[in-house]
Amino acid sequence: MTVADWTTGEPQLVVLSCGGCGNVWYFQRPFCPRCGRLDPDEVASAGRGRVVATTVVHRAPSDEWRPLVPYTLVLVDLDEGVRVMAHAASGTAIGDTVGATFEERAGRLVPVFTPA
């Protein structure tokens, strides 16, 4: 990956696209999951989209997350055509138009969507 994103500590979402078939996806991999073409293009996402699902986490997955519960997780369809899961501001609802910000939570940088 040449474009740094939140997984490397940079406040950015990166979407991959295939120059062969036009497929777009979110998870980093060196090939297109549709046609197998190597070396996908990396595109910095604008971080905007619409919430399609939401849940509130009341049980921490580990000790470092315990002080943060309850917190909201959402599935967002980004304008670039991919779906991502991320944290969200409390009260974020299905259908909300949102934008990504980045916060340190439990010692790591994470995307957090807030209503636009």
N, C-alpha and C positions, 0 to 999 in steps of 0.2 A: 504494500500500500504506500503510495507516494503522498496522498493528501491526508494530513493528520486529522484525526477526529477525536471524539470524547474518550474513546477507549485508549488513546495514547496521551490523554491529558489536555487536549486542545478543545475549546468550546465550539465544536462543529459536528454536524451530521454529514456523512458521506454516503451517496447513493452510487451504485455501479450500473453501467449500461453496456450493452453489447452492440458493437458497431456492425455486426453481421445480421442479427435478427431483430434488433431493436428492443429486446427484453431489458427490463430494469429490475433491480433487486437491492436489498439492504445488506444482508450478511456478507462479510468479506470472504471472497474466494477467488482464486486465480483464473476461473473459467466461467462461461455462461451456463447456468443450470438448465437452460432450454436447449441450446444447440451445441454446447461444448467448446465454443470458440475460446481461445486463450487471450489473456491480456485485456480485460475489460477496461472501459473508460471510467475514471473516478470523477464524480461530479459533487461539488459542495452543495448540499441542500440549502434551500432558503429557510427550512425549518418551519414551514407553515402547513396546516392541514386541518382535517375535521375529525373529531372524536367519534369512534364507532363503538366503543365499549369502555366501561369504567368499573373499577372495583376499589373497595377500601380494605387495606391490609390491617388487620388487628393483631396478628400473631407474627412476631419478628422471625425471619428465617435464621438469624444468628444473633449472638450477643451484641455486636456492634450496631445492629439495626433496632434493638429493643427500645432505646430512648426516642426513636423517631415515630413509633406507632401511636395512633393510626396514621397511615399515609395513603395517598391515592395513586393507583396505577391506571393507565389508559392505553388503549390501542388507538393509534392515529393513522389515518390514511393521508400521507403527505401529498402535496401538490405534484410531486415528481412521479407519483404512481406506485409507491410502495407503502406497506403497512409496518409501523414500528410500535414497540411497547416501550413505555417510559413512565416516569413519575409525572404527576400533575398537581396543580394547585388544588387545595381543598375546595370542593363544590363544583369542580369541572364536570360537565354533564355531556351525555351523548348528544351529538349534533352541534356542539360548540365548535366554532372556528378558533383554532389555537396557534400559538407561535412558541417555538422552542427557546428556552433560556437554559443556562447551565449553572448548577450549584454543586458545592461540595456537600456530600451527605455520607455519613459513616466512613469518612476518610477518602472518598473517591469522587471524582467529577462525574456527574450524571446529568442527562438531559431532563428538563422539567418543562412541561407544557403549561402555558397559562392562556386564558381566554384573550383573543386578539381584539 
